[in-house]
Amino acid sequence: MDKNLVGRIRELTAEAERKVPYASATYFTGGGMEIRVDRKDEKIAALKANRGLVLTVFNGEYFQEFATDDDDPDRMTRFFRAATDSVLRRPPKYEIPVGVAQEKVYQTEEQICPEAMNATEKLDLMRGRRDRILRADQVVNAMAMYAERRENKIFINRVRVVEEQVRRVTHFLIAYVTDGKTMKSNFLIAGGTGGLERIEVRDDQIDNMIETARKLLRAERITPGFYDIVAAPPVTGLIAHEAFGHGVEIDMYLKDRARSRDFLGSQIAAPIVNIVDDPTVPEAYGSYFIDDEGEPARPTYIIKDGRYIQGLSDLYSSVVMGLPKTANGRRESYERKIYSRMSNTFIQPRDLQPSAIIAAVENGVYLEQGLSGMEDPKGWGIQIIVHYGREIRNGKLTDRIFSPLGVTGYVPELLQNISMIGNDFELDGGTCGKGYKENVPVSSGGPHIRTRVRLG
């Protein structure tokens, strides 16, 4: 990043803070590309650039934010001064912690730099994977998608000048199959922080995706009711994300929209359950080095040994609620406000082999692939859509397959029913919205788990 520009922003932030109790600035740059191919269409497009600055000013009672995409030095100077002069100053009500002094640059490690391949070569790679799927029996269409995004930001306050450079890549494959009467699909996702090594996909993974799509042609609807289930890591992740993710983003506490506020310190899950949000997981899609308020990334135990320890916070909500600040103040872009947001949220593994967990279930369902989820933080309900599951009979998987499946339940009950946790661990990556907007990169996952839920 331009050192002269950084120096100027630092001077202007210091000047602003001579008029208000606290000021910080965050400057974002970034961009990327996306490729999509299917049987009929091919597309290469640039992703929307995120280039702009946010000035955050504390007026004594709450934060006011001002944003600009103009980095001309003279106009930026006028922007800072006009913004600071417009602040609605209040008698000091809270003290804002400034953090530990630090000047550092962080950067994602990449084994294979995305620039090692040009756009045409990446397009050819997607064409090759699409065509491989299309050659399989019963496949009528296939889609291959690749996206890369470079996200840089620098955070400045009176004691900190911290920059991070993060690269994220995503790869998505989907196969559509038909038996002449019905059409079904199945998908495969790869990606994370890093380079092109994160989108490597083995032939056996593609073959398994296609074969499972064929099996879905004979999938049954499950009889609604309560079932013992074994959740594979993608479904475990949905449970962690929806059950104790959004509901513990403590900016929700300020609006009295999350029931978990009343259970801080309480036993809320089985004693074997640990749920963690950790933006430092190497190569995970939701990882970063600092949040958008300059807070150093570090893991947060949400649930420890079944007890609700703490939620996920942004700076303002932590100050007002008197709760610890976690590294979870995130914004979609410089045009959006800060919220408390998840990063990589998961259930920690234990010591059981996944095969042993399945073998312990007499009658149940093995939930393999999640689709989506939603929750009701106020009522503490949860609803997850699972792409498919397999019958477990006498501790073994049968040929019966169910699709789609809805998982519903009361969050504490679901978590208290977790009786077995595997020693494996996987994370899936994607984006998460807050109120159907404000999308940020996240991951979720964990090991295989056994619990009891209502399926429909």
N, C-alpha and C positions, 0 to 999 in steps of 0.2 A: 504494500500500500504506500502511496505517496507520502514520504516523511514530512514534507512541507505542509501538506494538508492535515496530517495527524497533529503536527505541532500547532497549527492554527486552531484546530478544534480544541486542543488541550488548553490553549490560552483563553479561548472564548468560554469554555466551560468554567475555568477558574474565575473569569470576570463575572459570569452569571452568579456564581456562588457567593460573591461578595454582596449580592443583593437579596439572596434567599438562603434558607437554612441548608439546602442540599441541591446539587445539580449533577447530572451525568449526561453523557452523550454516547450513542451507539450508532456506528456508521456501517451500513451493509452494502456489499457488492456481491454479485453472483449471476449466474445464468446457466444455460444448459441446452440439451437437445433431446428429442424423442423420435423414435422410429417405430412405426406400426406397419405390419404386413399381414394380410390374410389371403384368401384365394382370389379375391377380386381387386383389392386396393393395396397400394403402398404409399406410405407417407413419411416424410422427414420434416420435422418442424422444430423451430427454436422455442424453448420454454421462456415464459415471461421472466424478464430480468428483475432482480430485487436490488435496486441501487438507490439508496437514500439514507438520510440521517434522521434520528429521533433525539430530540432534546427533552429530557425528563427533569422536571423541577418540582421540588416539594415546597408547598406554600405555608407549611406549619401545621396543616390539618390533613391534606391529601395531595396526591400527585397531579400535576398537569403536564400534558405531553404535547409537543409540537414537532411536526415532521416536514421535511423538504427533500426534493430530489435535485436541488441546485447546489453544486459544489464549487461554484465560482467564489473565490475568496472574499471579494467585496460584498457580494450579495449574501453570502453565508454570515458575514459579520453583521449585516443589517438584520438578517433573520434572527440570530441569537439575541441581539439587543432588543428588537421589537418584541420577541416572545417573552423575554425576561421582564420587560417593562409592563407587559399585559397581565402578569401573574396576579391572582387575587390573594394577596397576602393575608394570613390568619395568625392569631396568637399561637405560638408553638404548643402543640398538643402531643406530639410524638418526637422521639429522637431517632434519626435514621442512621443505622450502622453503615460505615463506609467500606468495611472489609479490610483485609490485610494488604499492605503495600506490595505491589508486584508490577513488574514490567516483563512481559514474556510473549513469545509467539508460539502457538501450537499448530501442528499440521498433521492431517491424516496420512498414515503410511499407505503407500500403493506399491504393490508388486509389479503390476502391469498398468502403466499410465494410460488412461483412455485416449490420450493424444497419439498413442502408438498405432492406432488404427484411424484412418480417415472415415468420413461419413459413408462413402461408397462401400468400404470394406465392412463396416458395421451393418449396413443394409444387406450385403451379401451373406453375412453371418445369420441374420434373421431370416432371410430367404431360405437358407439351407436348413434351418431348424423347422421352419414351416413346411418345406417340401418333404422332410423326413416324416413328419406326422401325416401329411396327406397321402403318402404311399401305403399307409397301413389299411388293412381291411376295415370296412364299415365307416371309415372317416370321410365326412362330406365337406368339412371345412376345418381350418386351423388358423390360429392367430399367434404371431410372435411379436412381442413388444420389448423395446429396450429404451431406457431413459438414463441420462446422466445429468447431475447438477453439481455445480461448484458453488459453495456457500462460504463467503468470507465475512467476518465482522470484526470490528475493533470497539472495545468498550473503554470509556475514559471517565474517571471521576478524580477527586482530589488526590487519591493515593494510588490509583491503578491505571495502567495502560496495557490492556491485554488483547491480543489478536488471536483469532482462530481461523484456520483454513480447512474446511471439511469438504470431502468429495463423497457423494452418494450415487450409487448405481442401482438400477432395478431391471430385472428381467422377468417376463411373464409369458408363459406358453399356455395355450388352451386348445383342446381337441374336441370337435363336435362329431358325434357318431349317430348312426341311425340303423334300425333294423327294417326300415321300410314303412313302419307305422309310427314309431316314436323317435324323438331326437333327444339326446342327452349330451352333457359336456363334462369335462374334468380339466383341472388346471394344475400348473406347477409354477412356483415362485422362487426366484433366487435374487440375491442382492445384498447390499449393506454399505457400510462406509469403507472406502478403499477404491481399488481399480478394477480392471476387467477380470481379474481373478475371481471376483465375487459373483460373476454370472456364468461360471463354468457349470455345465449340466451334463451328467453322464447319460449314455445311451440307455442303460437299464432304468434310469429315472423316467425317461420319456416313454419307454415301453410300458412301464408300470402305470403311468398316467393314462395311456391309451387303453390298456387292458381294464383298468378300473372304470373308465367311461363306458366300455362295452358292458361290464357287469351292471352298471346303473340302468341299462335298458330293461332289466328284469327286477328292478328294485321294488320293494313293497312299501306300503304305508304302515307305520307301526300303530298298534292298538294303544291309544292314550293311557297313561298311567305312570306309576312310580317304578323306577328301575334302578338296579345296581348298574353303574356304568364305569368303564375304564376310558379315560380321556387321553388321547394321544397329545403330544406337545402343542400342536396348533389349537386344539380345543382347550387344553389347560391354559394357554395364553389368553384366549377369549374370556375364560372365567376370571383370571386374574385382572385383566384389563377392565372388564365390565363390573365385576363384583366389588373389587377394592381398588379401583383406579379412579374413575371420574368421581365416585362418591367420597373420595378423600382429598380432592383438590380443594384446598381450604378457602379459596376465594368464594366457594359455594357457601361457606359458613357465614360470611358477611351478609348473605342474602337469605339465610335460614332455609337453604335448599338441600341440606344433606344431613341425614339422620346420624351419620357416623360421629358427628360432633359430640353427641351425648355419650359416646362409648370410648372416648380416649382413655387408655389405661385398662380397659376391660378385656376379659377373655372373650373373644369373638369367634374363634375358629378352633379346630382340633389342635392339641399341643404340638403336633408334628408339623404344623403349617407355618412356613415363613414366606411372606410376600415382600419382594424388594423392588424398588425402582432405582435403576442404576444406569446413568448416562455414560459410564466409563467402560462398559463392556466392549472389548476389542472387536472391531469390524461390524458391530450391530448397527442396524439401519437408524435407530433412534439415538445414537451416541453423539456426544459433543464434549468439548473441553471446558467451556463456560456457558452458563445460560445467558439469556438476553439482557440480564441485569448485572453481568460480570461476575456472578457467583461461580466459584470453581466447582466443576462437576465432581460428584462423589455419590456413592450409594446411600440410599435411604431405606431403612427397614420400616415398612408400613406395618406389617404384622411380624412379630417375633415370638416363636413358641406359642402361637395361637392368640397372643395378646396384641391389641391395636396400640401401637407405639406412637406413631405420629403420621400426619398427613403430608401432602405435597404443597409447597407454598411458593408464592411470589413475594417480593419484598414488602409490598404494602399490606397484604393480608397477614403476613407473619408479624409485622409490627403492631397492627391493630388488635389481632387476636392474642398477642403475647406468646406466640408459638415459635419454635425454631425455624430459621430460614433454611430451606432446602434449595437445591440447584434446579428449580423447576419453573422459573419465570420465563415464559416463552411467548413469542409473537409470530404470527404467520409471515409478516413482512414489516418493513418500516412503515407501511400504511396502516398497520393494525395495532391495537393496544395489547398490553401484557396480560396474560392470564396464568394461573397455576395450571401446568400441563404435565402429563406423563412423559417419560423418555423410553426406557426399556423396562417394562413391567413384567414380572414373572414370579412363579412359585419356585422356591429353591429345591434342588434335588435332595433326595435322601440316599438310601442304600439298597433298594430292592431292584432286582432285574425286572424289566417290563413284562417278560414272559411269566414271571412268578406272580405278578399282579393279575394277569389274565387267568392264570391257572387257578387262582383262589376264588374266582367268581363262578358260582354254579349256574345261574341263569342271569343274563344281563346283555348289555350292548356295548360294543367297542366303538367309540366315537372318534373318527379318524381325521376329518377335514372340516374346519370351521368355515363359515361364510361371513357372518356379521353378528352384531350384538347391540343391545341397548339396555339401559338400566333406568331405574327410578330412584335416584339418591334419597329422595324424601321418604318414599315408602319402602325402600330397600328391597325392591323386587329386581329381578334380572330376567332377561330373555335373550337367548342365543339361537341363531340359526346354524345348524350343522349340515354340511353338504351330504354326508352319508355316514352310516354306521353299519357294523356287522354284528350278527347275533353271536353271543357267547353261550355255549351250552356245555355243562359239565367241565368247565375250565378250558374249553377249546373253541376256537373260531369256527363257525359253520359257513356254508355257502350262502346263507340268507343275508341279504343286504337291504337296508332301509334308507329311503331318501325321499324328500328332505326330512330333517328332524328339527323340532323345536324344543329347546331346553328352557324350562321356566322354574322359578323357585324363589324362596326367601333367602337373601344373601347369608345371614348368620347360620341358617339351617344347612345350606349347601356346604359352607366351609366347615361346620362342625361335623358333617358327615364324611369328610375326607379321612379315610382309614388307612390308605396305603399310598406311598410316594416312591417313584422310581429313581434310579441313579443315572438316568440319561438326561440330556438337556438340549433343547433346540429353541431358536428364536425365529419368528417370522417378522418381516418388515412391511411397512406401509405408511399411510397417513391417517391421522385421527382428527376428527372435527370436534368442535365444542359448540353445541347448539346448531348443528348442521352447517357450520362454517368454521373459520379460524383453523385451517388444517396445518398440522405440523408433522414432521416425520417421527414415527414411533416404532417400537418393536414390542412383541409380547410372546410369551412362551413358557417353557419350563420342562418338567419331566412328565412321564405317564403318571396319572393319579387315579385312585378309585374313590368314588363317592356315590351318593344316591340322589337322584333328581327326578323331576317329572318330565316325561317325554311325550310329544304329540306330533 
